[in-house]
Each structure stands twice: as structure tokens, then as C-alpha cells.
Amino acid sequence: MNTVPESQDSASPMARKVVTALAIISLVVGLGLGAYGLFAAIGVWMGMWDFRTGFNMLRAVNNNADWAAWVGLIVTIGVFFGARRLAMPNTQRLTAFAAAGTIVAALVYFVPQTYSPAAGTPAIHDITTDTVNPPEYIAIAPLRADAPNNMVYGEQANWDKARMSAAQQEAYPDIVPQEFSESKDVVFARALAAANAMGWEIVDQNLATGRIEATDTTFWFRFKDDVVIVVTPTAQGSVLNARSLSRVGTSDVGKNAARLREFFAQLR
């Protein structure tokens, strides 16, 4: 005996199609946003467009991913309860489709947000522990021959040395020379080990001069940022100065300071 009302039974095929369509649309939208965000970065890696275009593409998809994730969450809940009510045998699969699209859309929104600068982050790309006499790049200089950003501290659009130094000290007061009671040789070895542990490409190392030069490649857009470290002996032990400089981009959104903070933490 059929216990399902005739009106409900006749509506079931259409309702099932709607539930299925919603699940698939959620999946396609989420994956589409994810693919577009990834394509923005791949285009920069492959030289198809410059990083500014990549940023604009990522910004556009990021703005749409916010509402897509919320709508996807509602759709996922609706698909789950709707498919259960209709006793659809593929309820779990359809719910997984909708949930997958929602999760991808959420990631496309939240991942770029982690790269957003904190309030008060100055639009600079050259951070150093010594703003008066910043460590100079020697071995890395030829690698930066075609880089848009030069290696002269303070020579950045809309900035000069004094203003840049003041902005850095206000935003990153902890980026200062690192003093140690250990000898130069000990600190040099520790600094080299920390640079390797952080995955930097060591361009040059010279124990006699206490100098290490290295390049760090950022994850998403594969930007090259260069680091120079100089360890010098003191009467109390040694002091380490460091500098991190982006090859491209007006603002580093705080990345260079974060890199030096992580490096200093590795030394302790």
C-alpha cells in the first residue's frame, strides 16, 4: 500500500531534480572560484601577466567568494534535509557535492585574507634592523639587476630615508639589532641553520665577514624577496643585523617584517 500522498509523489521527481541541481551548482561555483583564484597565481608564475593583474584577479574572486560561501552553506543544509525528506538514495553524495563547493569558496575567501596587511602597516617593502646603515647586498646584487625595486634604502616612491625609517620604527618597533652573548662564529652558524630551516635559497655565506645572503620565495605568487644578514663581534659577544627587501611591489603588506621576526625567533 502506498502511504505517500499523491500530490507529494507527483512532485517528487521535480523536487529531486531541484535538489540535485542545487548540489551540482554549489560544487561548480565553488570549484570555479577556486580554479580562477589559482589561475590568477599561475598566470604570474608563467609570465602570462604581471603581479598587479594577478592581484586584481584574486581580489575580484575574493569579493565574490564571500557571498558564494554563505549561499553555499545554506544550499548544503537545504540539500541535506531536502534529499532526506525525499528519501533520495544519493543524499550523502549530493550533500558532499554542495559542501565541497562551499568549502572551496570559503577557502578562496579566507586564504587571501590571511595576506591582508594589518591596520597601520606602512606601504614599504624594505625592512632592516639598522635604518641608518642598512646591510648592503653584494652577491645578490646581480640577481636583482632587472628588479623594479632598487637596493637603496629610502629610494621608494612617495618615501625618503627619514620617513621610511620613522614609519618602520612605528610599525615594527621590534625589528632591531639582535645582540648575543655568544661569539660571532657561533651566532653565524646558528643564523645559517635558521635560514636553511626556513627554506631560503642561500646565495652566499662568508664566515670571515659574517655575511649571509639568501632569497626567500613567497608561497602564492612566488615573489622573490632577498635577505642579507651580517654578524659582527662585540665586547659582550656579537650583534646580528638583517635586512629583507622585496624585488617587486610597492608594499610588502608586512611580509618582510614577519620574515625577520620568524628568523629571529629561530635564533633563540
MIMAR-234329 format. One record per residue (C-alpha): y, x, z. Coordinates in Angstrom, 1 decimal, always signed. Example, Ala and Ser with C-alpha at 12.3 -4.5 7.8 and 13.67 -1.06 7.14 Angstrom:
# MIMAR-234329
-4.5 +12.3 +7.8
-1.1 +13.7 +7.1
# end
This chain:
# MIMAR-234329
+0.0 +0.0 +0.0
+3.4 +1.4 -1.0
+5.7 +1.5 +2.1
+8.8 +2.9 +0.2
+11.3 +0.2 -0.7
+11.5 -0.5 -4.5
+15.2 +0.4 -4.7
+14.7 +3.7 -2.9
+11.6 +4.5 -5.0
+13.5 +3.9 -8.3
+16.4 +6.1 -7.1
+14.2 +9.0 -6.0
+13.9 +10.7 -9.5
+17.6 +10.8 -9.9
+18.2 +11.9 -6.3
+15.6 +14.6 -6.7
+17.4 +15.9 -9.8
+20.7 +15.9 -8.0
+19.2 +17.9 -5.1
+17.6 +20.4 -7.4
+20.7 +20.8 -9.5
+22.9 +21.4 -6.4
+20.4 +24.1 -5.2
+20.4 +25.8 -8.5
+24.2 +25.6 -8.9
+24.7 +27.2 -5.5
+22.4 +30.0 -6.4
+24.0 +30.6 -9.8
+27.6 +30.5 -8.4
+26.7 +33.0 -5.6
+24.8 +35.4 -7.9
+27.6 +35.1 -10.5
+30.3 +36.1 -8.0
+28.1 +38.9 -6.7
+27.5 +40.2 -10.2
+31.2 +40.0 -11.1
+32.1 +42.0 -7.9
+29.5 +44.6 -8.7
+30.6 +44.8 -12.3
+34.2 +45.5 -11.1
+33.0 +48.7 -9.4
+30.5 +49.7 -12.2
+33.3 +49.5 -14.7
+35.3 +52.0 -12.7
+32.2 +54.3 -12.3
+31.6 +54.3 -16.0
+35.2 +54.7 -17.1
+35.4 +51.3 -18.7
+38.7 +50.6 -16.8
+40.7 +52.3 -14.1
+40.5 +51.6 -10.4
+43.6 +49.3 -10.5
+41.7 +46.9 -12.8
+38.7 +47.1 -10.7
+40.7 +46.3 -7.6
+42.3 +43.3 -9.3
+38.8 +42.0 -10.4
+37.5 +42.5 -6.9
+40.5 +40.7 -5.4
+40.0 +37.8 -7.7
+36.4 +37.3 -6.9
+37.1 +37.8 -3.2
+39.6 +35.0 -3.2
+37.0 +32.6 -4.8
+34.1 +33.7 -2.8
+35.6 +32.4 +0.4
+35.6 +28.7 -0.6
+32.3 +29.2 -2.5
+30.6 +30.4 +0.6
+31.8 +27.4 +2.7
+30.8 +24.9 -0.1
+27.5 +26.7 -0.5
+26.8 +26.3 +3.3
+27.4 +22.5 +3.0
+25.3 +22.3 -0.1
+22.5 +24.2 +1.6
+22.5 +21.8 +4.6
+22.6 +18.9 +2.2
+19.7 +20.2 +0.1
+17.6 +20.8 +3.1
+18.0 +17.4 +4.6
+18.1 +15.6 +1.2
+14.9 +17.2 +0.0
+13.1 +16.5 +3.3
+14.2 +12.8 +3.2
+12.9 +12.6 -0.4
+9.7 +14.3 +0.7
+10.1 +16.9 -2.1
+7.2 +19.5 -2.2
+9.6 +22.3 -3.1
+12.0 +21.7 -0.2
+11.8 +25.2 +1.2
+12.3 +26.8 -2.2
+15.3 +24.7 -3.1
+16.8 +25.4 +0.3
+16.2 +29.1 -0.1
+17.9 +29.0 -3.5
+21.0 +27.3 -2.0
+21.0 +29.7 +1.0
+20.7 +32.8 -1.2
+23.7 +31.8 -3.3
+25.7 +31.1 -0.1
+24.8 +34.4 +1.5
+25.7 +36.4 -1.6
+29.1 +34.5 -1.9
+29.7 +35.3 +1.8
+28.9 +39.0 +1.3
+31.3 +39.1 -1.7
+34.0 +37.8 +0.6
+33.3 +39.8 +3.7
+32.4 +43.2 +2.3
+35.8 +43.8 +0.6
+37.5 +42.5 +3.8
+36.0 +45.5 +5.7
+38.0 +47.7 +3.4
+41.3 +45.9 +4.0
+43.8 +48.0 +5.9
+44.7 +47.2 +9.5
+48.2 +45.9 +10.3
+50.7 +48.8 +10.3
+48.6 +51.0 +8.0
+51.1 +53.1 +6.0
+50.8 +53.3 +2.2
+50.0 +57.0 +2.2
+46.9 +59.0 +1.0
+47.3 +62.4 +2.6
+46.4 +62.8 +6.3
+46.4 +66.1 +8.2
+46.3 +67.3 +11.8
+49.2 +69.6 +11.0
+52.1 +67.9 +9.2
+54.3 +70.9 +9.5
+52.0 +73.4 +7.8
+49.1 +71.4 +6.3
+46.0 +73.3 +5.4
+46.0 +74.2 +1.7
+43.3 +73.6 -0.9
+42.1 +76.7 -2.7
+38.6 +76.3 -4.0
+39.1 +72.5 -4.6
+42.4 +73.0 -6.5
+40.8 +73.4 -9.9
+38.8 +70.2 -9.3
+42.0 +68.3 -8.8
+43.7 +69.6 -12.0
+43.7 +66.2 -13.6
+44.0 +64.1 -10.4
+47.0 +61.7 -10.3
+47.8 +62.7 -6.7
+49.1 +66.3 -6.2
+48.3 +68.5 -3.3
+51.8 +69.0 -2.0
+52.2 +67.2 +1.3
+55.0 +64.7 +1.3
+55.4 +64.6 -2.5
+54.3 +61.0 -2.9
+56.2 +58.1 -4.5
+58.7 +56.5 -2.1
+58.0 +59.1 +0.6
+59.1 +62.6 +1.7
+57.6 +65.0 +4.1
+59.6 +64.0 +7.1
+59.0 +60.2 +6.6
+55.3 +60.7 +5.8
+54.8 +62.8 +8.9
+56.5 +60.2 +11.1
+54.5 +57.4 +9.5
+51.3 +59.2 +10.1
+52.0 +60.1 +13.7
+52.9 +56.5 +14.4
+49.9 +55.0 +12.7
+47.3 +57.7 +13.7
+48.6 +59.5 +16.8
+45.0 +60.8 +17.5
+44.9 +62.9 +14.3
+46.0 +66.2 +15.9
+44.6 +69.7 +16.0
+41.3 +69.9 +17.8
+41.0 +72.5 +20.5
+37.8 +74.1 +21.7
+36.8 +76.5 +24.4
+34.1 +77.9 +22.1
+34.6 +80.8 +19.7
+35.7 +80.4 +16.1
+32.2 +81.2 +14.8
+30.6 +78.5 +17.0
+33.1 +75.8 +16.0
+32.9 +76.8 +12.3
+29.1 +76.4 +12.4
+29.4 +73.0 +14.1
+32.1 +71.9 +11.6
+29.9 +72.9 +8.7
+26.9 +71.0 +10.2
+29.1 +67.9 +10.7
+30.4 +68.0 +7.1
+26.8 +68.2 +5.8
+25.7 +65.4 +8.2
+28.5 +63.1 +6.8
+27.2 +63.7 +3.3
+30.2 +65.7 +2.0
+29.7 +68.0 -1.0
+30.6 +71.4 +0.3
+32.7 +73.2 -2.3
+33.4 +76.4 -0.4
+32.7 +77.8 +3.1
+34.0 +81.1 +4.4
+33.3 +82.1 +8.0
+35.7 +85.1 +7.8
+38.7 +82.9 +7.1
+37.3 +79.9 +9.0
+37.7 +77.7 +5.9
+35.6 +74.8 +4.7
+36.5 +72.8 +1.6
+34.5 +69.7 +0.7
+34.6 +66.4 -1.3
+33.6 +63.0 +0.0
+32.8 +60.2 -2.4
+33.6 +56.7 -1.3
+30.8 +54.0 -1.5
+32.2 +51.1 -3.5
+34.5 +52.6 -6.2
+33.2 +56.2 -6.0
+36.6 +57.6 -5.3
+36.8 +61.4 -4.7
+38.7 +62.4 -1.5
+39.0 +66.1 -0.6
+38.8 +67.7 +2.8
+39.9 +71.1 +4.0
+39.0 +72.4 +7.4
+40.4 +75.6 +9.0
+39.2 +77.1 +12.3
+41.2 +79.8 +13.9
+40.7 +81.8 +17.1
+42.9 +81.3 +20.1
+43.2 +82.9 +23.5
+41.3 +79.9 +25.0
+38.7 +79.7 +22.3
+39.6 +78.2 +18.9
+41.5 +75.4 +17.2
+40.5 +73.3 +14.2
+42.9 +71.8 +11.7
+41.8 +69.4 +8.9
+43.3 +67.5 +6.0
+41.9 +64.7 +3.9
+43.6 +63.8 +0.6
+42.7 +61.2 -2.0
+42.7 +62.1 -5.7
+43.9 +58.7 -6.8
+45.7 +55.7 -5.4
+49.0 +55.2 -3.6
+47.5 +54.0 -0.4
+44.1 +55.1 +1.1
+44.0 +51.9 +3.3
+43.3 +54.1 +6.3
+40.2 +55.8 +4.8
+41.4 +59.4 +5.2
+42.2 +58.9 +8.9
+38.9 +57.2 +9.5
+37.1 +60.0 +7.8
+38.8 +62.6 +10.0
+38.1 +60.5 +13.2
+34.4 +60.4 +12.3
+34.4 +64.1 +11.6
+36.0 +64.9 +15.0
+33.5 +62.6 +16.7
+30.7 +64.6 +15.1
+32.1 +67.8 +16.6
+32.0 +66.7 +20.2
# end
